[in-house]
Amino acid sequence: MPTSLLEIVDLGDGEIVLQRADEDGGSDGEPLVTIRFSEESRMYILDQSLEVAKAMIQAGIQAAAMVAEQAEIEVETEPTQSAPRVIH
């Protein structure tokens, strides 16, 4: 995925989105991530929904980076020749 500037936008209805900052969120305008807080959860987090969403997005990015790094390590450590198959 090409590098682009991202922004977190609070839509004001309990929904927060992560989208590309350029061209109104990208070519199709669809957010990359959508976080929707229910009325009940908004009561618990009070006015901190944006901060909670930022923490959730950061944790998701970190998890995705770890998964990508692990996949890269697995590709590098795969043997070039596989063991012969035994059919029974």
PDB file as gemmi writes it, atoms N, CA and C in Angstrom:
CRYST1    1.000    1.000    1.000  90.00  90.00  90.00 P 1                      
ATOM      1  N   MET A   1       0.850  -1.165   0.000  1.00  0.00           N  
ATOM      2  CA  MET A   1       0.000   0.000   0.000  1.00  0.00           C  
ATOM      3  C   MET A   1       0.896   1.228   0.000  1.00  0.00           C  
ATOM      4  N   PRO A   2       0.633   2.198  -0.879  1.00  0.00           N  
ATOM      5  CA  PRO A   2       1.456   3.398  -0.925  1.00  0.00           C  
ATOM      6  C   PRO A   2       1.284   4.211   0.358  1.00  0.00           C  
ATOM      7  N   THR A   3       2.342   4.948   0.688  1.00  0.00           N  
ATOM      8  CA  THR A   3       2.307   5.778   1.874  1.00  0.00           C  
ATOM      9  C   THR A   3       1.431   6.988   1.618  1.00  0.00           C  
ATOM     10  N   SER A   4       0.544   7.289   2.569  1.00  0.00           N  
ATOM     11  CA  SER A   4      -0.285   8.483   2.443  1.00  0.00           C  
ATOM     12  C   SER A   4      -0.571   9.009   3.840  1.00  0.00           C  
ATOM     13  N   LEU A   5      -1.004  10.236   3.904  1.00  0.00           N  
ATOM     14  CA  LEU A   5      -1.340  10.870   5.160  1.00  0.00           C  
ATOM     15  C   LEU A   5      -2.719  10.382   5.592  1.00  0.00           C  
ATOM     16  N   LEU A   6      -2.817   9.970   6.866  1.00  0.00           N  
ATOM     17  CA  LEU A   6      -4.086   9.469   7.390  1.00  0.00           C  
ATOM     18  C   LEU A   6      -4.613  10.435   8.432  1.00  0.00           C  
ATOM     19  N   GLU A   7      -5.945  10.443   8.598  1.00  0.00           N  
ATOM     20  CA  GLU A   7      -6.550  11.278   9.618  1.00  0.00           C  
ATOM     21  C   GLU A   7      -7.651  10.506  10.329  1.00  0.00           C  
ATOM     22  N   ILE A   8      -7.828  10.833  11.610  1.00  0.00           N  
ATOM     23  CA  ILE A   8      -8.898  10.254  12.409  1.00  0.00           C  
ATOM     24  C   ILE A   8      -9.977  11.312  12.514  1.00  0.00           C  
ATOM     25  N   VAL A   9     -11.212  10.943  12.130  1.00  0.00           N  
ATOM     26  CA  VAL A   9     -12.304  11.911  12.097  1.00  0.00           C  
ATOM     27  C   VAL A   9     -13.440  11.417  12.983  1.00  0.00           C  
ATOM     28  N   ASP A  10     -13.886  12.267  13.895  1.00  0.00           N  
ATOM     29  CA  ASP A  10     -15.044  11.983  14.744  1.00  0.00           C  
ATOM     30  C   ASP A  10     -16.274  12.495  13.999  1.00  0.00           C  
ATOM     31  N   LEU A  11     -17.151  11.597  13.601  1.00  0.00           N  
ATOM     32  CA  LEU A  11     -18.334  11.993  12.835  1.00  0.00           C  
ATOM     33  C   LEU A  11     -19.441  12.527  13.726  1.00  0.00           C  
ATOM     34  N   GLY A  12     -19.260  12.439  15.055  1.00  0.00           N  
ATOM     35  CA  GLY A  12     -20.205  13.053  15.976  1.00  0.00           C  
ATOM     36  C   GLY A  12     -21.412  12.221  16.349  1.00  0.00           C  
ATOM     37  N   ASP A  13     -21.577  11.086  15.721  1.00  0.00           N  
ATOM     38  CA  ASP A  13     -22.731  10.235  16.012  1.00  0.00           C  
ATOM     39  C   ASP A  13     -22.321   8.930  16.693  1.00  0.00           C  
ATOM     40  N   GLY A  14     -21.160   8.960  17.347  1.00  0.00           N  
ATOM     41  CA  GLY A  14     -20.652   7.745  17.978  1.00  0.00           C  
ATOM     42  C   GLY A  14     -19.758   6.959  17.051  1.00  0.00           C  
ATOM     43  N   GLU A  15     -19.510   7.491  15.869  1.00  0.00           N  
ATOM     44  CA  GLU A  15     -18.676   6.806  14.884  1.00  0.00           C  
ATOM     45  C   GLU A  15     -17.413   7.629  14.631  1.00  0.00           C  
ATOM     46  N   ILE A  16     -16.275   6.927  14.647  1.00  0.00           N  
ATOM     47  CA  ILE A  16     -14.979   7.549  14.372  1.00  0.00           C  
ATOM     48  C   ILE A  16     -14.333   6.755  13.259  1.00  0.00           C  
ATOM     49  N   VAL A  17     -13.763   7.433  12.266  1.00  0.00           N  
ATOM     50  CA  VAL A  17     -13.182   6.744  11.119  1.00  0.00           C  
ATOM     51  C   VAL A  17     -11.725   7.137  10.936  1.00  0.00           C  
ATOM     52  N   LEU A  18     -10.969   6.200  10.390  1.00  0.00           N  
ATOM     53  CA  LEU A  18      -9.608   6.454   9.938  1.00  0.00           C  
ATOM     54  C   LEU A  18      -9.682   6.473   8.419  1.00  0.00           C  
ATOM     55  N   GLN A  19      -9.222   7.562   7.833  1.00  0.00           N  
ATOM     56  CA  GLN A  19      -9.295   7.690   6.375  1.00  0.00           C  
ATOM     57  C   GLN A  19      -8.064   8.392   5.848  1.00  0.00           C  
ATOM     58  N   ARG A  20      -7.867   8.294   4.551  1.00  0.00           N  
ATOM     59  CA  ARG A  20      -6.782   9.033   3.914  1.00  0.00           C  
ATOM     60  C   ARG A  20      -7.130  10.509   3.934  1.00  0.00           C  
ATOM     61  N   ALA A  21      -6.151  11.334   4.245  1.00  0.00           N  
ATOM     62  CA  ALA A  21      -6.389  12.777   4.330  1.00  0.00           C  
ATOM     63  C   ALA A  21      -6.480  13.423   2.958  1.00  0.00           C  
ATOM     64  N   ASP A  22      -5.873  12.798   1.955  1.00  0.00           N  
ATOM     65  CA  ASP A  22      -5.892  13.362   0.608  1.00  0.00           C  
ATOM     66  C   ASP A  22      -7.141  12.930  -0.143  1.00  0.00           C  
ATOM     67  N   GLU A  23      -7.617  13.775  -0.991  1.00  0.00           N  
ATOM     68  CA  GLU A  23      -8.736  13.484  -1.885  1.00  0.00           C  
ATOM     69  C   GLU A  23      -9.974  12.985  -1.150  1.00  0.00           C  
ATOM     70  N   ASP A  24     -10.337  13.614  -0.069  1.00  0.00           N  
ATOM     71  CA  ASP A  24     -11.554  13.271   0.682  1.00  0.00           C  
ATOM     72  C   ASP A  24     -11.616  11.800   1.063  1.00  0.00           C  
ATOM     73  N   GLY A  25     -10.521  11.260   1.573  1.00  0.00           N  
ATOM     74  CA  GLY A  25     -10.531   9.893   2.056  1.00  0.00           C  
ATOM     75  C   GLY A  25     -10.151   8.863   1.021  1.00  0.00           C  
ATOM     76  N   GLY A  26      -9.592   9.270  -0.087  1.00  0.00           N  
ATOM     77  CA  GLY A  26      -9.165   8.310  -1.095  1.00  0.00           C  
ATOM     78  C   GLY A  26     -10.066   8.336  -2.308  1.00  0.00           C  
ATOM     79  N   SER A  27      -9.769   7.479  -3.256  1.00  0.00           N  
ATOM     80  CA  SER A  27     -10.498   7.502  -4.522  1.00  0.00           C  
ATOM     81  C   SER A  27     -11.956   7.083  -4.365  1.00  0.00           C  
ATOM     82  N   ASP A  28     -12.232   6.141  -3.477  1.00  0.00           N  
ATOM     83  CA  ASP A  28     -13.615   5.701  -3.317  1.00  0.00           C  
ATOM     84  C   ASP A  28     -14.285   6.329  -2.103  1.00  0.00           C  
ATOM     85  N   GLY A  29     -13.538   7.079  -1.279  1.00  0.00           N  
ATOM     86  CA  GLY A  29     -14.105   7.753  -0.134  1.00  0.00           C  
ATOM     87  C   GLY A  29     -14.441   6.856   1.039  1.00  0.00           C  
ATOM     88  N   GLU A  30     -14.188   5.567   0.919  1.00  0.00           N  
ATOM     89  CA  GLU A  30     -14.502   4.639   1.999  1.00  0.00           C  
ATOM     90  C   GLU A  30     -13.419   4.692   3.068  1.00  0.00           C  
ATOM     91  N   PRO A  31     -13.814   4.784   4.359  1.00  0.00           N  
ATOM     92  CA  PRO A  31     -12.815   4.811   5.431  1.00  0.00           C  
ATOM     93  C   PRO A  31     -12.029   3.502   5.484  1.00  0.00           C  
ATOM     94  N   LEU A  32     -10.792   3.598   5.955  1.00  0.00           N  
ATOM     95  CA  LEU A  32      -9.973   2.403   6.131  1.00  0.00           C  
ATOM     96  C   LEU A  32     -10.429   1.617   7.351  1.00  0.00           C  
ATOM     97  N   VAL A  33     -10.829   2.335   8.399  1.00  0.00           N  
ATOM     98  CA  VAL A  33     -11.295   1.731   9.647  1.00  0.00           C  
ATOM     99  C   VAL A  33     -12.475   2.543  10.148  1.00  0.00           C  
ATOM    100  N   THR A  34     -13.484   1.851  10.669  1.00  0.00           N  
ATOM    101  CA  THR A  34     -14.625   2.512  11.287  1.00  0.00           C  
ATOM    102  C   THR A  34     -14.798   1.958  12.690  1.00  0.00           C  
ATOM    103  N   ILE A  35     -14.891   2.839  13.660  1.00  0.00           N  
ATOM    104  CA  ILE A  35     -15.147   2.451  15.049  1.00  0.00           C  
ATOM    105  C   ILE A  35     -16.465   3.107  15.439  1.00  0.00           C  
ATOM    106  N   ARG A  36     -17.399   2.271  15.893  1.00  0.00           N  
ATOM    107  CA  ARG A  36     -18.710   2.791  16.279  1.00  0.00           C  
ATOM    108  C   ARG A  36     -18.954   2.446  17.749  1.00  0.00           C  
ATOM    109  N   PHE A  37     -19.163   3.465  18.559  1.00  0.00           N  
ATOM    110  CA  PHE A  37     -19.450   3.273  19.969  1.00  0.00           C  
ATOM    111  C   PHE A  37     -20.965   3.310  20.181  1.00  0.00           C  
ATOM    112  N   SER A  38     -21.472   2.345  20.900  1.00  0.00           N  
ATOM    113  CA  SER A  38     -22.891   2.347  21.226  1.00  0.00           C  
ATOM    114  C   SER A  38     -23.172   3.436  22.254  1.00  0.00           C  
ATOM    115  N   GLU A  39     -24.428   3.751  22.422  1.00  0.00           N  
ATOM    116  CA  GLU A  39     -24.818   4.765  23.408  1.00  0.00           C  
ATOM    117  C   GLU A  39     -24.360   4.350  24.804  1.00  0.00           C  
ATOM    118  N   GLU A  40     -24.501   3.074  25.117  1.00  0.00           N  
ATOM    119  CA  GLU A  40     -24.085   2.586  26.436  1.00  0.00           C  
ATOM    120  C   GLU A  40     -22.579   2.740  26.647  1.00  0.00           C  
ATOM    121  N   SER A  41     -21.784   2.382  25.627  1.00  0.00           N  
ATOM    122  CA  SER A  41     -20.336   2.502  25.784  1.00  0.00           C  
ATOM    123  C   SER A  41     -19.905   3.962  25.861  1.00  0.00           C  
ATOM    124  N   ARG A  42     -20.597   4.848  25.156  1.00  0.00           N  
ATOM    125  CA  ARG A  42     -20.270   6.274  25.239  1.00  0.00           C  
ATOM    126  C   ARG A  42     -20.529   6.829  26.631  1.00  0.00           C  
ATOM    127  N   MET A  43     -21.513   6.249  27.343  1.00  0.00           N  
ATOM    128  CA  MET A  43     -21.774   6.670  28.721  1.00  0.00           C  
ATOM    129  C   MET A  43     -20.594   6.309  29.619  1.00  0.00           C  
ATOM    130  N   TYR A  44     -19.965   5.153  29.362  1.00  0.00           N  
ATOM    131  CA  TYR A  44     -18.840   4.709  30.182  1.00  0.00           C  
ATOM    132  C   TYR A  44     -17.563   5.505  29.904  1.00  0.00           C  
ATOM    133  N   ILE A  45     -17.334   5.835  28.653  1.00  0.00           N  
ATOM    134  CA  ILE A  45     -16.077   6.533  28.328  1.00  0.00           C  
ATOM    135  C   ILE A  45     -16.233   8.046  28.312  1.00  0.00           C  
ATOM    136  N   LEU A  46     -17.443   8.517  28.571  1.00  0.00           N  
ATOM    137  CA  LEU A  46     -17.757   9.940  28.652  1.00  0.00           C  
ATOM    138  C   LEU A  46     -17.293  10.665  27.394  1.00  0.00           C  
ATOM    139  N   ASP A  47     -16.516  11.712  27.532  1.00  0.00           N  
ATOM    140  CA  ASP A  47     -16.085  12.505  26.379  1.00  0.00           C  
ATOM    141  C   ASP A  47     -14.742  12.046  25.833  1.00  0.00           C  
ATOM    142  N   GLN A  48     -14.348  10.833  26.133  1.00  0.00           N  
ATOM    143  CA  GLN A  48     -13.027  10.347  25.734  1.00  0.00           C  
ATOM    144  C   GLN A  48     -13.088   9.374  24.550  1.00  0.00           C  
ATOM    145  N   SER A  49     -14.169   9.383  23.791  1.00  0.00           N  
ATOM    146  CA  SER A  49     -14.300   8.416  22.695  1.00  0.00           C  
ATOM    147  C   SER A  49     -13.202   8.578  21.651  1.00  0.00           C  
ATOM    148  N   LEU A  50     -12.784   9.796  21.366  1.00  0.00           N  
ATOM    149  CA  LEU A  50     -11.714  10.011  20.386  1.00  0.00           C  
ATOM    150  C   LEU A  50     -10.399   9.439  20.904  1.00  0.00           C  
ATOM    151  N   GLU A  51     -10.112   9.638  22.176  1.00  0.00           N  
ATOM    152  CA  GLU A  51      -8.872   9.099  22.759  1.00  0.00           C  
ATOM    153  C   GLU A  51      -8.892   7.569  22.770  1.00  0.00           C  
ATOM    154  N   VAL A  52     -10.037   6.989  23.085  1.00  0.00           N  
ATOM    155  CA  VAL A  52     -10.162   5.526  23.074  1.00  0.00           C  
ATOM    156  C   VAL A  52      -9.990   5.004  21.650  1.00  0.00           C  
ATOM    157  N   ALA A  53     -10.596   5.665  20.681  1.00  0.00           N  
ATOM    158  CA  ALA A  53     -10.466   5.257  19.283  1.00  0.00           C  
ATOM    159  C   ALA A  53      -9.015   5.352  18.814  1.00  0.00           C  
ATOM    160  N   LYS A  54      -8.305   6.410  19.212  1.00  0.00           N  
ATOM    161  CA  LYS A  54      -6.889   6.556  18.848  1.00  0.00           C  
ATOM    162  C   LYS A  54      -6.078   5.392  19.396  1.00  0.00           C  
ATOM    163  N   ALA A  55      -6.338   5.019  20.654  1.00  0.00           N  
ATOM    164  CA  ALA A  55      -5.622   3.891  21.261  1.00  0.00           C  
ATOM    165  C   ALA A  55      -5.945   2.586  20.534  1.00  0.00           C  
ATOM    166  N   MET A  56      -7.200   2.407  20.135  1.00  0.00           N  
ATOM    167  CA  MET A  56      -7.598   1.200  19.408  1.00  0.00           C  
ATOM    168  C   MET A  56      -6.908   1.139  18.044  1.00  0.00           C  
ATOM    169  N   ILE A  57      -6.856   2.256  17.355  1.00  0.00           N  
ATOM    170  CA  ILE A  57      -6.218   2.295  16.038  1.00  0.00           C  
ATOM    171  C   ILE A  57      -4.724   2.041  16.164  1.00  0.00           C  
ATOM    172  N   GLN A  58      -4.087   2.657  17.160  1.00  0.00           N  
ATOM    173  CA  GLN A  58      -2.654   2.446  17.373  1.00  0.00           C  
ATOM    174  C   GLN A  58      -2.370   0.982  17.677  1.00  0.00           C  
ATOM    175  N   ALA A  59      -3.185   0.364  18.520  1.00  0.00           N  
ATOM    176  CA  ALA A  59      -2.993  -1.058  18.838  1.00  0.00           C  
ATOM    177  C   ALA A  59      -3.182  -1.921  17.590  1.00  0.00           C  
ATOM    178  N   GLY A  60      -4.134  -1.572  16.757  1.00  0.00           N  
ATOM    179  CA  GLY A  60      -4.358  -2.320  15.524  1.00  0.00           C  
ATOM    180  C   GLY A  60      -3.192  -2.208  14.553  1.00  0.00           C  
ATOM    181  N   ILE A  61      -2.629  -1.020  14.433  1.00  0.00           N  
ATOM    182  CA  ILE A  61      -1.475  -0.814  13.553  1.00  0.00           C  
ATOM    183  C   ILE A  61      -0.275  -1.600  14.066  1.00  0.00           C  
ATOM    184  N   GLN A  62      -0.065  -1.579  15.379  1.00  0.00           N  
ATOM    185  CA  GLN A  62       1.040  -2.341  15.962  1.00  0.00           C  
ATOM    186  C   GLN A  62       0.857  -3.838  15.744  1.00  0.00           C  
ATOM    187  N   ALA A  63      -0.363  -4.325  15.916  1.00  0.00           N  
ATOM    188  CA  ALA A  63      -0.634  -5.748  15.702  1.00  0.00           C  
ATOM    189  C   ALA A  63      -0.417  -6.128  14.241  1.00  0.00           C  
ATOM    190  N   ALA A  64      -0.861  -5.285  13.318  1.00  0.00           N  
ATOM    191  CA  ALA A  64      -0.669  -5.559  11.894  1.00  0.00           C  
ATOM    192  C   ALA A  64       0.815  -5.583  11.539  1.00  0.00           C  
ATOM    193  N   ALA A  65       1.595  -4.679  12.124  1.00  0.00           N  
ATOM    194  CA  ALA A  65       3.034  -4.653  11.867  1.00  0.00           C  
ATOM    195  C   ALA A  65       3.700  -5.921  12.385  1.00  0.00           C  
ATOM    196  N   MET A  66       3.272  -6.391  13.558  1.00  0.00           N  
ATOM    197  CA  MET A  66       3.832  -7.627  14.111  1.00  0.00           C  
ATOM    198  C   MET A  66       3.490  -8.834  13.240  1.00  0.00           C  
ATOM    199  N   VAL A  67       2.263  -8.888  12.740  1.00  0.00           N  
ATOM    200  CA  VAL A  67       1.854  -9.985  11.867  1.00  0.00           C  
ATOM    201  C   VAL A  67       2.663  -9.960  10.579  1.00  0.00           C  
ATOM    202  N   ALA A  68       2.837  -8.774   9.999  1.00  0.00           N  
ATOM    203  CA  ALA A  68       3.613  -8.649   8.763  1.00  0.00           C  
ATOM    204  C   ALA A  68       5.069  -9.040   8.996  1.00  0.00           C  
ATOM    205  N   GLU A  69       5.614  -8.633  10.121  1.00  0.00           N  
ATOM    206  CA  GLU A  69       6.999  -8.977  10.444  1.00  0.00           C  
ATOM    207  C   GLU A  69       7.144 -10.490  10.623  1.00  0.00           C  
ATOM    208  N   GLN A  70       6.190 -11.112  11.304  1.00  0.00           N  
ATOM    209  CA  GLN A  70       6.237 -12.560  11.512  1.00  0.00           C  
ATOM    210  C   GLN A  70       6.119 -13.294  10.177  1.00  0.00           C  
ATOM    211  N   ALA A  71       5.263 -12.828   9.296  1.00  0.00           N  
ATOM    212  CA  ALA A  71       5.112 -13.449   7.979  1.00  0.00           C  
ATOM    213  C   ALA A  71       6.407 -13.336   7.187  1.00  0.00           C  
ATOM    214  N   GLU A  72       7.072 -12.199   7.302  1.00  0.00           N  
ATOM    215  CA  GLU A  72       8.348 -11.995   6.608  1.00  0.00           C  
ATOM    216  C   GLU A  72       9.401 -12.956   7.142  1.00  0.00           C  
ATOM    217  N   ILE A  73       9.442 -13.147   8.440  1.00  0.00           N  
ATOM    218  CA  ILE A  73      10.408 -14.067   9.052  1.00  0.00           C  
ATOM    219  C   ILE A  73      10.133 -15.494   8.593  1.00  0.00           C  
ATOM    220  N   GLU A  74       8.850 -15.884   8.540  1.00  0.00           N  
ATOM    221  CA  GLU A  74       8.502 -17.235   8.107  1.00  0.00           C  
ATOM    222  C   GLU A  74       8.898 -17.468   6.658  1.00  0.00           C  
ATOM    223  N   VAL A  75       8.726 -16.468   5.811  1.00  0.00           N  
ATOM    224  CA  VAL A  75       9.106 -16.603   4.406  1.00  0.00           C  
ATOM    225  C   VAL A  75      10.617 -16.768   4.292  1.00  0.00           C  
ATOM    226  N   GLU A  76      11.371 -16.015   5.085  1.00  0.00           N  
ATOM    227  CA  GLU A  76      12.824 -16.088   5.034  1.00  0.00           C  
ATOM    228  C   GLU A  76      13.352 -17.419   5.557  1.00  0.00           C  
ATOM    229  N   THR A  77      12.652 -18.038   6.504  1.00  0.00           N  
ATOM    230  CA  THR A  77      13.153 -19.261   7.115  1.00  0.00           C  
ATOM    231  C   THR A  77      12.622 -20.531   6.464  1.00  0.00           C  
ATOM    232  N   GLU A  78      11.750 -20.412   5.490  1.00  0.00           N  
ATOM    233  CA  GLU A  78      11.249 -21.603   4.799  1.00  0.00           C  
ATOM    234  C   GLU A  78      12.388 -22.251   4.020  1.00  0.00           C  
ATOM    235  N   PRO A  79      12.489 -23.580   4.105  1.00  0.00           N  
ATOM    236  CA  PRO A  79      13.546 -24.257   3.343  1.00  0.00           C  
ATOM    237  C   PRO A  79      13.287 -24.122   1.847  1.00  0.00           C  
ATOM    238  N   THR A  80      14.379 -24.062   1.093  1.00  0.00           N  
ATOM    239  CA  THR A  80      14.241 -23.914  -0.353  1.00  0.00           C  
ATOM    240  C   THR A  80      13.758 -25.205  -0.994  1.00  0.00           C  
ATOM    241  N   GLN A  81      14.077 -26.331  -0.388  1.00  0.00           N  
ATOM    242  CA  GLN A  81      13.590 -27.605  -0.891  1.00  0.00           C  
ATOM    243  C   GLN A  81      12.729 -28.237   0.181  1.00  0.00           C  
ATOM    244  N   SER A  82      11.576 -28.718  -0.226  1.00  0.00           N  
ATOM    245  CA  SER A  82      10.716 -29.360   0.750  1.00  0.00           C  
ATOM    246  C   SER A  82      11.048 -30.841   0.838  1.00  0.00           C  
ATOM    247  N   ALA A  83      10.718 -31.424   1.962  1.00  0.00           N  
ATOM    248  CA  ALA A  83      10.961 -32.850   2.155  1.00  0.00           C  
ATOM    249  C   ALA A  83      10.124 -33.647   1.168  1.00  0.00           C  
ATOM    250  N   PRO A  84      10.614 -34.800   0.743  1.00  0.00           N  
ATOM    251  CA  PRO A  84       9.829 -35.607  -0.194  1.00  0.00           C  
ATOM    252  C   PRO A  84       8.532 -36.067   0.455  1.00  0.00           C  
ATOM    253  N   ARG A  85       7.490 -36.097  -0.333  1.00  0.00           N  
ATOM    254  CA  ARG A  85       6.181 -36.511   0.166  1.00  0.00           C  
ATOM    255  C   ARG A  85       6.128 -38.025   0.197  1.00  0.00           C  
ATOM    256  N   VAL A  86       5.513 -38.558   1.230  1.00  0.00           N  
ATOM    257  CA  VAL A  86       5.312 -39.998   1.365  1.00  0.00           C  
ATOM    258  C   VAL A  86       3.823 -40.273   1.299  1.00  0.00           C  
ATOM    259  N   ILE A  87       3.432 -41.055   0.330  1.00  0.00           N  
ATOM    260  CA  ILE A  87       2.023 -41.385   0.174  1.00  0.00           C  
ATOM    261  C   ILE A  87       1.791 -42.787   0.716  1.00  0.00           C  
ATOM    262  N   HIS A  88       0.792 -42.942   1.581  1.00  0.00           N  
ATOM    263  CA  HIS A  88       0.478 -44.249   2.177  1.00  0.00           C  
ATOM    264  C   HIS A  88      -0.821 -44.765   1.628  1.00  0.00           C  
TER     265      HIS A  88                                                      
END                                                                             
